[in-house]
Amino acid sequence: MADTNTKYDIVVFGASGYTGRLVAEYLQGEYANTSLKWAMAGRSLDKLASVRTALGIPDSVDLVSVDSDDAASVGQMVSDCKVVITTVGPYQLYGEELIKQCAEQGTDYVDLSGEPSWMHETIAQHSAAAKASGARIVHSCGFDSIPFDLGVYCLQQRAITQTGKPIATVKGRVRAMNGTFSGGTIASMRATMASAQANPAIIKVLTNPFALTEGFTGPEQPTGAAPQYDEELNSWSAPFVMAAINTKNIHRSNFLLGHQYGEDFRYDEMLLTGDGEQGKAAAEYVAKDDSIGKSDLQPGDGPTQEERENGNYDAIFAGQNSEGELMISSVQGDRDPGYGSTSKMLAEAAICLLENPTLASGGLWTPAAAMGQALIDRLHAHAGLTFQIEKG
């Protein structure tokens, strides 16, 4: 763990960028009248100062000049805080030095990574150092993959409590989603594809649902790659763009939790489109849609405040328990998934680590495996997320 005498509790790295700015705004709004000591970091002090002024953040929140390519400045930032929040991506291009320093120095870390090939590498390269130092490194603390990771966790805890056994097959289904995707997410997808073209071995990681389970391979998984009809939900389902990363994280959570969901656990993730011919047509349309791949969104691009506040999402997680009864959990968010809700989830993940120093040991974690119910409680209380058991 980081030294308790550090200057800051939290540093937001990338605070002058679109998502980093939202994280800073959230911390100021939610924790202004608390003892939280935090700072804003990035390459340009002038840009940071402009953001601080624009958001009405007091001068007592320090500005820290850090360049992701400058090991000395990264190391100083890491040594000065207990938790680093980083929004500086794509992480495979800009994140290596930071995660290395956090793992070595024992500083906790949260990011928004949806880059499975990079995450696969960080697990191999930095797990030993993080375990030795006590650093809790938690990837994917935004829309990918907190609602899905914790939604499955919530369902499984209920099943285990009721029947003593987990649910062997869970269907993750997005019931509604209103909001634009992040330009940073799209940049990460493009960086991953470029890496795969340069190194074909990466394709095996991208297509393997057990890519993050460190050698463990479970049963053959449903792919969710084509429209299907879910009888128990009375709806057609279409492929969901975030499924590839969320699925890997959920299997890693199961692995890190000692296979609490079972070694035979199966999971897939799709988008509900409704019943009947109209639902079928919608599922087929979604399956053919490639607008995300063609998007011209760039890192730093994003919706207006009104669009963020009018966004929302709703996902359910369904499966039959060991007694053959259908159980359903749900997760709703009150802002657009890519920005408004993601920034709140990321900030609360950092606060959760900060306020629960013994919650997990050092290592590379998923949100559910590291923080579980403690994070669910924080998100419910502060970040506009609602977790429910709808059936069972």
N, C-alpha and C positions, 0 to 999 in steps of 0.2 A: 504493500500500500504506500501511497505517496506520504511524504512527511507532513505531519499535522501542523507544522509551523509555516506552511506555504503561504505566499502572498494572497492567493485567490482560491476560492472554492471551485469556481468554474471559469474557464476561458472559452469564449465562442470564437473559433477560428473560421474565418470567412465571413465575418460580421458585416462587411460592406456589400456582399453579394445578395441576391434576391432572397434566398431562403435563410441565410445567416442573419439578414436584417430582420426577418420575421421572428426568428428565435430571440434576438436581442429585444425586440419590441415585446414579446411575450414575457420574457424574464422581468423586464422593467414593469410591465403592467401587473403581473401576478405576484412578484416578490419585492416590490419597491420598499415596502415597509417591514422588511424582515432583516435578519442579520446576514443574508447571503452576500458574500464578497465575490464579485465577478468582473471580468474584463472583456473587452472586444479586441480581437486580433485579426490582422490581415497585412497585405503587402504595403498598402498606402495609408499612412497616418492621416493624410488630408481627406481621403475618402471616408475613413472611419470617423473622423471628426465631423464631417458633413452628416453622416448617418446619425451619429449621436445627437447632434443638434436638431435634426429634422424630427427625431423620435421623442425629443424632450427628455432624453436620458441625462442625468446630472453628470457634471465633470468628475465626480467621485468615482465613476466607472472608468477605469483606466483604459487607455489605448495602447496596444502592443504591436510593434512592427515585426512581422514574421513572414519569411519567404519559404515556401515548402521545399525549395531546392537548396536552402542554406541550413546545413545541419546544425550549426551553432545557434542560430536564432530559434529553430525548432526545439532544440534541446533546452534552451533557456525557458521557453514558454512551458514546456512539459514539466520542468523542475519547479516552476513557480505556481503550479496549481494541483488540485486534487483530481479534477475531472476535466478532460478536453472534449468539447463538442466540436466536431468538424463537419462543415458543409462544403469543403473544398474538393470537388471532384471534377472529372472522373477520378476515382480513387486509385485506379491502376496507373494513372498518369501522375498524380500529385500526392498520393497518400502514403507511399512506402516509408519515407523517413519518419513521419509522424508516428505511425503505428510501431515502428521499430523502437523509437525513443520511449514511447509509453510503456511498451513491454519490458524494456530494460530498466527503466527508472521506477516502475511500480505505480504509474499514474493511470487512473481509470480513463476510459475512452468510449465514446459513442459516435456512430456515424450513420449515414443514410445509404450505405452501400447496397446496391442491387446487382453487384458484379460478381457472379459466382466463381469465375475462373481466378480472379484476384483473391477472393475470400479463401478459396482452396489453397492458394499459395501462402496466404498469411497464417493459416492454421498450421501448415507444415513448417513454416519458417520461424514463427514467433511464439508458438504455444509453450515451448520449454522455458523461454525467458519470462513470459508472463506468469507462468506457474511459480517460477522461482522468486520473482519480485513481488507477486501479489496483485499485479495489474489485472483489472477486469476489463477486457476488451469486448465490446458488444457491437456487432455489426447490425445493420438493417433495422434501425430504430425509427423508421418512418412508415408510410403507408405500405411499403414493402420493408418489413413484414409483420409489424406489430398487431394490426387487427386480426390477421389470419393466424399467426402464431399463438396469440393469446386466446383467440376464439376456439381453436382446437383444444388448447390447454384447459379452458373453462369447461368445455363439454366433457373431456376425459375425467376431470376431477369429479364432476357430478356423477358420471357413470361408475367410477371406482367407489365413490361414497355410497351409492345406492345398491350396487350389485357385487362389489368387491373385485370387479374385472373391468378393463378398459374396453372401448369400442374398437373392433378390429378394422373396420372400414368406415372412413369418414368422407363425406362429400362436402367440400367447401363451395358455396355458391353465392355469388354477388347478386343481391336482389335489386340494388339500385346504386348508381354512382353518377353524381353530377359535379363536373369540374374538369379542368384541363389537366393534361399530364405535364410534368415538370420538364423544362428544357434541359435540366441537368440529367434527368433520367434518360432522356433520349440521347444525350451526348454519351452517357455511360453505355447504352446499348450499342451505339456506333463504335465506341472504343473497343468494346468486347468483340464485335464482329471483325474489326480490323485485326485484333490480336489473333482471332481464330484463323483468319486468312494467312497470317504470318506463321502460325504454329498450329497445324492441324490437330495436335494432341489436345488442344483446348476444346475442340468440338466434343470429345468424349466427356469432358467435365460438364459442358453445357447441356448435354443430352442425358446425363445420368442423374436420376432423382436422389441417389445416395452419394453424390459427389463430395458432400461435406461431412460424411459420417466416418471418415478416417479408417477405411478398410471394411467396415460393416456393409453388407449387402442384404437387403430384405427381399420379400417376395416381389414378383413382377407387379408393376404398378399400372393402374389405369392412366391413360395418357391425356384424356380431355382434349384431344387434337381435332375432333370432328363433332358436329352437332349430335346430340342424343336426347332421348326423352327420359326424364326421371319420373318413374311411376309414382314413387312415394311422395314426391313434391308436386305432382300434377303440372309439370312445366317442361318445356324444351330448354336445353342448355347449349351455350356456344362456347368456343375456346375463349379463355381469359388471358390477356397479355401478361399479367404479372404472375401467372401460375408457375412458370419455370423457376423463378427465384423463391417464391413463397414455399413451394413444395420442398425444395432443398433445405430451407431453414426449418420447416416443421419436422422433417426427418432428422435433422441435426438435433433439434430440441429433444426428440424422443431418445436419441442416442445419448445425449448428455444427461438426461434424466434416468439413465439406467434402463432404457426401454420400458418406461412406465406405460407407454401405449401398446406395448407388446412387440416382440420381434417379428410378428407377422402383420404389422400395421400397414394398411394401404390408404392412400389419400390422393384425391385429385381435386382440381379447382376449376370452376367454370362460371359463366355468366348466365343467369336465368333470363329467358326471353318471353315466357308466357306459354299458355296452353293453346291447343288447336292449330289450325293452318297458319294463323297469323304468327303464333309463337315459333312455329317451324320455319316460316319464311324469314323471320327476324334472326333466328339462329344461323341460318344459311348465309344471310347477308353479313353478319358479324364475322363469320368464319372466313369470308372472302375479303374483308376490309383490310387494306394495308396502309391506311392513312397515317398511322403512327410512324411507320418506316419512312414515309415521304414527308413527314412534318419538317418545317423549316424553323421550329423553335430552337433557340440557342440557350446555353446556360445564362441565367440572368433574366431571361424573358419570363413573364408570368402575368396572371390575371390581375384585374383591379381589386381593390378592397371589397367592393360590392359583390364582384363575382366570387371572391373567396368566401364571403360571409353567406352567400346564397347557395354555395355548394354543400354537398353532403354525400354520405354513402351508407350502405346497409348490406351486411353479409351474414349468411347463416351457415351453420356447420351441423350436418345431419348424419345420423347413423343408427343402426340397431344395436342395442345393448345385448349383453349375454343372455338375457331373458326374451330376446326377440322383439322388444318394444322400441319404437322409433323415438329418438331423443334429438332435440334441436336446440342449439345455442345460437345467439345472435350478437353482432357487434354493430353499433351505429356510431357515426361521427357527424358532428354538427358544422363542419366546414368542408371546403373542397379537399379531396384527398391529397393532391400533389403538393400543396403549399400550406394552406391554412391549418389543416389538421396535422400534417406531417411536422410542421415546425413546433407545434405544441407537444406532440408525442416525443420528439427528439429531446426537447428541453426537460420534459418530465422524466424521461429515462435517465438523464444525467442527475437530476435532483434525487431520484430514487436510489441511485448508487451512492450519492453523497450522503444521504440521510440513513443509509443502511450499510455501513462499512463491513459488516460480517455476513451479508446476504449471500455472497458467493465467494469462492476462493479465486486465486489468480488463474487466468486462462482466457481462451477465446470462446465467447458465449453467444447464444441467441437470447433475445429478450425474455422468452418464456422460461428458459432453463435457468437464467441468471436471476430473474426478478419475480416471475410468476405472479402470485396474488398481490404482492406488495405493489407491483406496477399497475395491475388492474385497478386496485383501490385508488392510486394516485390519478390515473387517467380518468376514472369515473368522477373523482372529486374536483379535479382542476381543468382537464383538457377537453371536456365536451364529448367524451366517449361514453357509451352506454353498453354494458354487458348484461345479457339476460339469458335465462333458460326459458325457452318458449314452449318446449314440450319435453315431458319426462322428469 
